[in-house]
Amino acid sequence: MTSTGRASAHRDIEGIREVLFVGDVQGCAAELRDLLHAAGFDRRRHQLALCGDLINRGPDSAGVLELARRFDALAVLGNHEISLLEGRPSATLDQVRAQLGSSLDEWLRWLSGLPTFVAADGYILVHAGIAPGKRPEQCTREELTELRTVEGQPWFDFWRGPETVIFGHWAARGRVDLPLCKGLDTGCVYGGQLTGLWWPRREWVSVPAHRRWFTRSSQPGAE
């Protein structure tokens, strides 16, 4: 059984043998294609699942969205999708809007239908994290899409399961490989890597960024 952070976004993925989770793509469409090739991804047998922040700062947000829709990928909302949906001013978001062009409204409708989390088959997929003492359905949208630390500690220090949480959002932290928490944001848009995780075999796969597409701000929480 699959549950999501928005009932209208419910999707039954029972029967899919393996899922390839992918960390923050942020407009790096070429690297996403590289990763799918390196992983041996076969859309006839595998499910693609994206940890949010599909868009912004990379060179081809439109290409990422088109691939996600073409592959019928699972995806959750990230903070960059929320910024676009809320019309926040930003030079890089203006580039995303220009890339989407006349299809912008169509993509805004598609993004607005994404859930804030997906829970199925022993995992919870979320962009950022789960607040201590809460289940994902009890968290606010801000917690699910922006949380990193609680009282100076990583949120995942407090997670006790039973599900494994698969998340992104924290490029500065890099890959997190704990029994019950798997962090997949390895800073592709900043010149790092794009990282995936096969489920349920928990096998990692990554590819290098083609280049540094965006320079990370030194300001806290700027990723």
GITADA-V14616 format. One record per residue. N is the residue number from 0. NEAR is the number of other C-alpha atoms within 8 Angstrom. Layout:
[[N	NEAR] [N	NEAR]]
This chain:
[[0	6] [1	12] [2	10] [3	12] [4	11] [5	10] [6	7] [7	5] [8	10] [9	9] [10	6] [11	6] [12	6] [13	6] [14	4] [15	9] [16	6] [17	10] [18	12] [19	13] [20	13] [21	14] [22	16] [23	17] [24	16] [25	13] [26	16] [27	14] [28	12] [29	6] [30	12] [31	11] [32	8] [33	9] [34	14] [35	9] [36	8] [37	10] [38	7] [39	6] [40	9] [41	6] [42	8] [43	4] [44	8] [45	12] [46	11] [47	14] [48	11] [49	13] [50	20] [51	17] [52	15] [53	16] [54	16] [55	12] [56	11] [57	12] [58	8] [59	11] [60	16] [61	11] [62	9] [63	15] [64	10] [65	8] [66	8] [67	11] [68	8] [69	7] [70	8] [71	7] [72	11] [73	9] [74	10] [75	15] [76	17] [77	16] [78	10] [79	10] [80	13] [81	9] [82	9] [83	10] [84	10] [85	6] [86	6] [87	8] [88	6] [89	6] [90	6] [91	8] [92	12] [93	9] [94	8] [95	12] [96	9] [97	7] [98	9] [99	10] [100	7] [101	5] [102	7] [103	9] [104	7] [105	7] [106	9] [107	10] [108	8] [109	8] [110	10] [111	7] [112	9] [113	11] [114	12] [115	15] [116	14] [117	13] [118	11] [119	9] [120	6] [121	8] [122	10] [123	12] [124	12] [125	18] [126	18] [127	15] [128	15] [129	14] [130	13] [131	7] [132	6] [133	9] [134	8] [135	10] [136	6] [137	6] [138	11] [139	6] [140	7] [141	7] [142	12] [143	17] [144	15] [145	12] [146	12] [147	9] [148	8] [149	8] [150	4] [151	5] [152	7] [153	9] [154	14] [155	8] [156	6] [157	8] [158	11] [159	5] [160	7] [161	6] [162	8] [163	12] [164	13] [165	14] [166	16] [167	15] [168	14] [169	12] [170	10] [171	6] [172	7] [173	11] [174	9] [175	9] [176	7] [177	6] [178	6] [179	11] [180	13] [181	13] [182	13] [183	17] [184	16] [185	16] [186	13] [187	16] [188	15] [189	11] [190	13] [191	11] [192	11] [193	19] [194	14] [195	13] [196	12] [197	13] [198	10] [199	6] [200	5] [201	7] [202	7] [203	8] [204	11] [205	10] [206	11] [207	10] [208	12] [209	6] [210	6] [211	11] [212	10] [213	9] [214	6] [215	7] [216	7] [217	5] [218	5] [219	5] [220	4] [221	7] [222	7]]
